[in-house]
Amino acid sequence: TSKFKEGLTKTRTAFVGKIEDLITRRKKIDEMFYEELEEILIGADVGVNTVMELIDDLRAEVKKRKIENAAELQPILSEKLVDLLKGNASTSLRMADQGMTVILFVGVNGVGKTTTIGKLAHKFKSEGKSVLLAAGDTFRAGAIEQLEVWGKRVGVDVIKQESGADPAAVMYDAVHAAKQRGVDVLLCDTAGRLQNKHNLMEELNKIFRVIQREVPSAPHEVLLVLDAATGQNALSQAKLFGEKSGVTGLVLTKLDGTAKGGIVIAIRNELDLPVKLVGLGEKMDDLQEFDSEQFVHALFG
Ligand code: GDP
Protein backbone atom coordinates (compact mmCIF):
# COMPACT_ATOMS: atom_id res chain seq x y z
CA THR A 1 0.00 0.00 0.00
CA SER A 2 2.77 2.45 0.86
CA LYS A 3 4.31 1.98 -2.59
CA PHE A 4 0.99 2.88 -4.13
CA LYS A 5 0.68 5.81 -1.81
CA GLU A 6 4.12 7.15 -2.58
CA GLY A 7 3.76 6.55 -6.30
CA LEU A 8 0.40 8.24 -6.51
CA THR A 9 1.45 11.43 -4.75
CA LYS A 10 1.02 13.63 -7.79
CA THR A 11 -2.35 12.20 -8.71
CA ARG A 12 -3.48 12.42 -5.11
CA THR A 13 -2.54 16.10 -4.91
CA ALA A 14 -4.21 16.95 -8.21
CA PHE A 15 -7.26 14.83 -7.68
CA VAL A 16 -8.11 14.23 -4.07
CA GLY A 17 -6.47 17.43 -2.89
CA LYS A 18 -8.79 19.40 -5.13
CA ILE A 19 -11.83 17.38 -4.13
CA GLU A 20 -11.08 17.95 -0.47
CA ASP A 21 -10.66 21.62 -1.15
CA LEU A 22 -13.98 21.67 -2.98
CA ILE A 23 -15.71 19.93 -0.10
CA THR A 24 -14.43 22.36 2.52
CA ARG A 25 -15.10 25.35 0.32
CA ARG A 26 -18.63 24.60 -0.87
CA LYS A 27 -19.90 22.50 2.01
CA LYS A 28 -23.28 21.86 0.36
CA ILE A 29 -23.95 19.54 -2.54
CA ASP A 30 -25.55 21.72 -5.19
CA GLU A 31 -25.25 22.20 -8.95
CA MET A 32 -22.10 24.28 -8.60
CA PHE A 33 -20.59 21.51 -6.52
CA TYR A 34 -21.25 18.90 -9.19
CA GLU A 35 -19.92 21.20 -11.87
CA GLU A 36 -16.65 21.74 -10.07
CA LEU A 37 -16.33 18.07 -9.21
CA GLU A 38 -16.80 17.27 -12.88
CA GLU A 39 -14.01 19.66 -13.79
CA ILE A 40 -11.63 18.15 -11.24
CA LEU A 41 -12.30 14.61 -12.45
CA ILE A 42 -11.85 15.53 -16.10
CA GLY A 43 -8.66 17.39 -15.17
CA ALA A 44 -7.29 14.20 -13.61
CA ASP A 45 -7.86 12.40 -16.91
CA VAL A 46 -10.74 10.27 -15.71
CA GLY A 47 -12.24 10.84 -19.16
CA VAL A 48 -15.47 12.60 -20.07
CA ASN A 49 -17.63 9.50 -20.51
CA THR A 50 -16.55 8.00 -17.24
CA VAL A 51 -16.94 11.30 -15.39
CA MET A 52 -20.51 11.67 -16.66
CA GLU A 53 -21.39 8.17 -15.51
CA LEU A 54 -19.72 8.71 -12.18
CA ILE A 55 -21.52 12.00 -11.54
CA ASP A 56 -24.87 10.46 -12.51
CA ASP A 57 -24.20 7.63 -10.09
CA LEU A 58 -23.29 10.07 -7.35
CA ARG A 59 -26.40 12.15 -7.94
CA ALA A 60 -28.58 9.07 -7.65
CA GLU A 61 -26.83 7.95 -4.48
CA VAL A 62 -27.01 11.40 -2.92
CA LYS A 63 -30.73 11.51 -3.63
CA LYS A 64 -31.29 8.02 -2.29
CA ARG A 65 -29.41 8.66 0.93
CA LYS A 66 -30.80 12.20 1.25
CA ILE A 67 -27.35 13.69 1.70
CA GLU A 68 -26.75 17.44 1.71
CA ASN A 69 -23.33 17.79 3.27
CA ALA A 70 -20.47 17.67 0.83
CA ALA A 71 -18.32 16.03 3.50
CA GLU A 72 -20.48 12.91 3.32
CA LEU A 73 -19.80 12.50 -0.35
CA GLN A 74 -16.18 11.40 -0.18
CA PRO A 75 -16.78 7.88 1.16
CA ILE A 76 -19.46 7.38 -1.50
CA LEU A 77 -17.11 8.55 -4.19
CA SER A 78 -14.41 6.13 -2.98
CA GLU A 79 -16.95 3.31 -2.97
CA LYS A 80 -18.06 4.11 -6.52
CA LEU A 81 -14.44 4.26 -7.68
CA VAL A 82 -13.60 0.90 -6.14
CA ASP A 83 -16.67 -0.64 -7.84
CA LEU A 84 -15.70 0.90 -11.11
CA LEU A 85 -12.10 -0.22 -10.90
CA LYS A 86 -12.92 -3.72 -9.80
CA GLY A 87 -14.69 -4.94 -12.90
CA ASN A 88 -15.05 -8.68 -13.37
CA ALA A 89 -11.72 -9.78 -14.71
CA SER A 90 -9.01 -10.99 -12.38
CA THR A 91 -6.12 -8.60 -11.95
CA SER A 92 -3.56 -11.23 -11.02
CA LEU A 93 -1.33 -12.64 -13.70
CA ARG A 94 -2.46 -15.90 -15.22
CA MET A 95 0.21 -18.53 -14.65
CA ALA A 96 0.53 -21.97 -16.21
CA ASP A 97 -1.21 -24.71 -14.20
CA GLN A 98 1.96 -26.67 -14.57
CA GLY A 99 5.20 -26.16 -16.40
CA MET A 100 6.37 -22.98 -17.98
CA THR A 101 4.48 -19.68 -18.02
CA VAL A 102 4.98 -17.51 -21.10
CA ILE A 103 4.16 -13.79 -21.01
CA LEU A 104 4.36 -11.53 -24.05
CA PHE A 105 4.69 -7.75 -23.90
CA VAL A 106 3.56 -5.30 -26.55
CA GLY A 107 3.60 -1.52 -26.59
CA VAL A 108 4.90 1.47 -28.51
CA ASN A 109 8.47 2.66 -27.94
CA GLY A 110 9.17 4.49 -24.76
CA VAL A 111 6.14 3.39 -22.76
CA GLY A 112 8.29 1.34 -20.38
CA LYS A 113 8.06 -2.14 -21.85
CA THR A 114 11.67 -3.14 -21.23
CA THR A 115 11.63 -1.69 -17.74
CA THR A 116 8.45 -3.59 -16.91
CA ILE A 117 9.95 -6.86 -18.13
CA GLY A 118 13.03 -6.24 -15.98
CA LYS A 119 10.95 -5.42 -12.92
CA LEU A 120 8.70 -8.43 -13.39
CA ALA A 121 11.73 -10.71 -13.85
CA HIS A 122 13.00 -9.40 -10.54
CA LYS A 123 9.64 -10.01 -8.87
CA PHE A 124 9.46 -13.62 -10.08
CA LYS A 125 13.06 -14.23 -9.11
CA SER A 126 12.48 -12.95 -5.62
CA GLU A 127 9.59 -15.42 -5.39
CA GLY A 128 12.07 -18.20 -6.10
CA LYS A 129 11.10 -18.75 -9.73
CA SER A 130 13.58 -19.19 -12.56
CA VAL A 131 13.19 -16.65 -15.34
CA LEU A 132 14.41 -16.25 -18.91
CA LEU A 133 14.02 -13.21 -21.14
CA ALA A 134 13.46 -13.22 -24.91
CA ALA A 135 14.73 -10.21 -26.88
CA GLY A 136 11.91 -10.25 -29.42
CA ASP A 137 12.08 -6.54 -30.16
CA THR A 138 14.62 -6.85 -32.96
CA PHE A 139 13.25 -3.74 -34.62
CA ARG A 140 14.04 -0.83 -32.34
CA ALA A 141 17.70 0.19 -32.15
CA GLY A 142 19.11 -0.53 -28.73
CA ALA A 143 16.17 -2.63 -27.54
CA ILE A 144 18.22 -5.84 -27.26
CA GLU A 145 21.07 -4.17 -25.37
CA GLN A 146 18.64 -2.50 -23.04
CA LEU A 147 17.01 -5.80 -22.20
CA GLU A 148 20.47 -7.25 -21.57
CA VAL A 149 21.21 -4.45 -19.13
CA TRP A 150 18.09 -5.41 -17.20
CA GLY A 151 19.00 -9.09 -17.47
CA LYS A 152 22.37 -8.40 -15.84
CA ARG A 153 20.86 -6.18 -13.20
CA VAL A 154 18.30 -8.78 -12.21
CA GLY A 155 20.53 -11.80 -12.83
CA VAL A 156 18.60 -13.58 -15.57
CA ASP A 157 19.71 -14.69 -19.03
CA VAL A 158 18.53 -13.12 -22.26
CA ILE A 159 17.98 -15.12 -25.44
CA LYS A 160 18.69 -12.94 -28.46
CA GLN A 161 19.64 -12.79 -32.11
CA GLU A 162 20.99 -9.99 -34.25
CA SER A 163 19.13 -6.73 -34.53
CA GLY A 164 16.71 -6.99 -37.45
CA ALA A 165 16.24 -10.76 -37.05
CA ASP A 166 12.79 -12.33 -37.33
CA PRO A 167 11.12 -11.99 -33.89
CA ALA A 168 9.44 -15.36 -34.37
CA ALA A 169 12.88 -16.95 -34.79
CA VAL A 170 14.02 -15.38 -31.52
CA MET A 171 10.92 -16.77 -29.83
CA TYR A 172 11.64 -20.19 -31.23
CA ASP A 173 15.13 -20.09 -29.71
CA ALA A 174 13.84 -18.70 -26.45
CA VAL A 175 11.08 -21.26 -25.94
CA HIS A 176 13.50 -24.07 -26.74
CA ALA A 177 16.12 -22.75 -24.35
CA ALA A 178 13.50 -22.20 -21.66
CA LYS A 179 12.17 -25.72 -22.04
CA GLN A 180 15.62 -27.23 -22.00
CA ARG A 181 16.53 -25.36 -18.84
CA GLY A 182 13.19 -26.09 -17.19
CA VAL A 183 12.55 -22.41 -16.63
CA ASP A 184 9.42 -21.33 -14.72
CA VAL A 185 8.70 -18.08 -16.52
CA LEU A 186 9.63 -16.82 -19.98
CA LEU A 187 9.14 -13.08 -20.47
CA CYS A 188 9.09 -12.02 -24.12
CA ASP A 189 9.74 -8.56 -25.42
CA THR A 190 8.20 -7.99 -28.85
CA ALA A 191 8.46 -5.23 -31.40
CA GLY A 192 4.66 -5.28 -31.19
CA ARG A 193 4.24 -3.11 -34.25
CA LEU A 194 1.49 -0.86 -33.16
CA GLN A 195 1.14 1.21 -36.33
CA ASN A 196 -2.09 -0.60 -36.95
CA LYS A 197 -4.07 -3.44 -35.53
CA HIS A 198 -3.51 -5.62 -38.57
CA ASN A 199 0.30 -5.51 -38.22
CA LEU A 200 0.11 -6.19 -34.52
CA MET A 201 -2.15 -9.19 -34.99
CA GLU A 202 -0.06 -10.59 -37.80
CA GLU A 203 3.15 -10.35 -35.82
CA LEU A 204 1.54 -11.74 -32.69
CA ASN A 205 -0.09 -14.61 -34.56
CA LYS A 206 3.24 -15.66 -35.97
CA ILE A 207 4.80 -15.54 -32.52
CA PHE A 208 1.80 -17.40 -31.02
CA ARG A 209 2.21 -20.22 -33.50
CA VAL A 210 5.89 -20.66 -32.74
CA ILE A 211 5.33 -20.63 -29.00
CA GLN A 212 2.25 -22.85 -29.05
CA ARG A 213 4.05 -25.57 -30.95
CA GLU A 214 6.26 -26.01 -27.89
CA VAL A 215 3.92 -24.92 -25.11
CA PRO A 216 0.30 -25.49 -26.18
CA SER A 217 -1.22 -23.49 -23.31
CA ALA A 218 0.95 -20.43 -24.02
CA PRO A 219 1.07 -17.50 -24.12
CA HIS A 220 -0.56 -17.21 -20.72
CA GLU A 221 -0.70 -13.44 -20.91
CA VAL A 222 -0.26 -10.84 -23.63
CA LEU A 223 0.25 -7.55 -21.84
CA LEU A 224 -0.17 -4.20 -23.53
CA VAL A 225 2.09 -1.66 -21.84
CA LEU A 226 0.78 1.92 -21.66
CA ASP A 227 2.34 5.12 -20.36
CA ALA A 228 -0.10 6.60 -17.85
CA ALA A 229 1.55 10.00 -18.19
CA THR A 230 0.16 10.27 -21.71
CA GLY A 231 -3.34 10.31 -20.25
CA GLN A 232 -6.06 10.12 -22.87
CA ASN A 233 -3.48 8.92 -25.39
CA ALA A 234 -2.99 5.78 -23.36
CA LEU A 235 -6.73 5.26 -23.42
CA SER A 236 -6.82 5.60 -27.23
CA GLN A 237 -3.97 3.13 -27.61
CA ALA A 238 -5.70 0.69 -25.32
CA LYS A 239 -8.92 1.04 -27.30
CA LEU A 240 -7.17 0.62 -30.62
CA PHE A 241 -4.92 -2.30 -29.76
CA GLY A 242 -6.24 -3.73 -26.58
CA GLU A 243 -9.45 -5.39 -27.59
CA LYS A 244 -9.62 -8.23 -30.08
CA SER A 245 -5.87 -8.31 -30.71
CA GLY A 246 -5.15 -11.16 -28.36
CA VAL A 247 -4.16 -8.75 -25.59
CA THR A 248 -5.21 -10.18 -22.23
CA GLY A 249 -4.28 -7.38 -19.85
CA LEU A 250 -2.75 -3.96 -19.40
CA VAL A 251 0.28 -2.56 -17.65
CA LEU A 252 0.14 1.12 -16.76
CA THR A 253 3.59 2.60 -16.26
CA LYS A 254 4.87 5.91 -14.89
CA LEU A 255 1.96 6.49 -12.56
CA ASP A 256 4.49 8.00 -10.17
CA GLY A 257 5.46 10.82 -12.48
CA THR A 258 2.00 11.98 -13.40
CA ALA A 259 -1.04 13.72 -12.04
CA LYS A 260 -3.05 11.86 -14.66
CA GLY A 261 -3.57 8.73 -12.58
CA GLY A 262 -7.29 9.12 -13.20
CA ILE A 263 -6.61 7.46 -16.52
CA VAL A 264 -6.67 4.12 -14.70
CA ILE A 265 -10.32 4.79 -13.90
CA ALA A 266 -11.17 5.73 -17.49
CA ILE A 267 -9.43 2.66 -18.86
CA ARG A 268 -11.18 0.34 -16.44
CA ASN A 269 -14.56 1.84 -17.19
CA GLU A 270 -14.29 2.09 -20.95
CA LEU A 271 -12.49 -1.14 -21.73
CA ASP A 272 -13.09 -4.75 -21.04
CA LEU A 273 -9.46 -5.37 -20.17
CA PRO A 274 -8.03 -5.76 -16.68
CA VAL A 275 -5.16 -3.59 -15.49
CA LYS A 276 -2.76 -6.25 -14.22
CA LEU A 277 0.32 -4.29 -13.23
CA VAL A 278 1.26 -0.71 -12.53
CA GLY A 279 4.68 0.93 -12.71
CA LEU A 280 5.40 3.31 -9.88
CA GLY A 281 9.02 4.26 -10.56
CA GLU A 282 12.19 3.36 -12.43
CA LYS A 283 13.68 0.95 -9.91
CA MET A 284 13.47 -2.82 -9.78
CA ASP A 285 10.91 -2.88 -6.99
CA ASP A 286 8.66 -0.25 -8.48
CA LEU A 287 6.10 -2.62 -9.94
CA GLN A 288 2.85 -3.59 -8.26
CA GLU A 289 0.00 -5.89 -9.05
CA PHE A 290 -3.03 -3.73 -9.52
CA ASP A 291 -5.54 -3.80 -6.70
CA SER A 292 -8.55 -1.51 -6.95
CA GLU A 293 -9.08 -1.16 -3.22
CA GLN A 294 -5.43 -0.40 -2.56
CA PHE A 295 -5.45 2.07 -5.40
CA VAL A 296 -8.44 4.03 -4.16
CA HIS A 297 -7.15 3.76 -0.61
CA ALA A 298 -3.85 5.23 -1.69
CA LEU A 299 -5.69 8.06 -3.37
CA PHE A 300 -7.96 8.99 -0.48
CA GLY A 301 -6.30 7.37 2.48
P1 GDP B 1 10.35 0.85 -23.88
O1 GDP B 1 10.84 1.62 -25.07
O2 GDP B 1 8.87 0.69 -23.92
O3 GDP B 1 11.06 -0.43 -23.66
O4 GDP B 1 10.60 1.81 -22.63
P2 GDP B 1 11.69 1.72 -21.49
O5 GDP B 1 11.50 0.54 -20.65
O6 GDP B 1 13.04 1.94 -22.09
O7 GDP B 1 11.31 3.01 -20.61
C1 GDP B 1 11.37 4.33 -21.10
C2 GDP B 1 11.71 5.27 -19.96
O8 GDP B 1 10.65 5.28 -19.02
C3 GDP B 1 12.96 4.86 -19.19
O9 GDP B 1 13.68 6.01 -18.88
C4 GDP B 1 12.41 4.21 -17.92
O10 GDP B 1 13.27 4.34 -16.82
C5 GDP B 1 11.14 4.99 -17.71
N1 GDP B 1 10.11 4.24 -16.97
C6 GDP B 1 9.60 3.02 -17.25
N2 GDP B 1 8.65 2.67 -16.34
C7 GDP B 1 8.56 3.69 -15.46
C8 GDP B 1 7.74 3.94 -14.30
O11 GDP B 1 6.89 3.16 -13.88
N3 GDP B 1 7.96 5.13 -13.65
C9 GDP B 1 8.88 6.05 -14.10
N4 GDP B 1 9.01 7.17 -13.42
N5 GDP B 1 9.64 5.84 -15.18
C10 GDP B 1 9.49 4.68 -15.86
Boltz pocket constraint, residues with backbone or C-beta under 6 A from the ligand:
constraints:
  - pocket:
      binder: B
      contacts: [[A, 107], [A, 108], [A, 109], [A, 110], [A, 111], [A, 112], [A, 113], [A, 114], [A, 115], [A, 116], [A, 146], [A, 252], [A, 253], [A, 254], [A, 255], [A, 256], [A, 257], [A, 278], [A, 279], [A, 280], [A, 281], [A, 282], [A, 286]]
      max_distance: 6.0
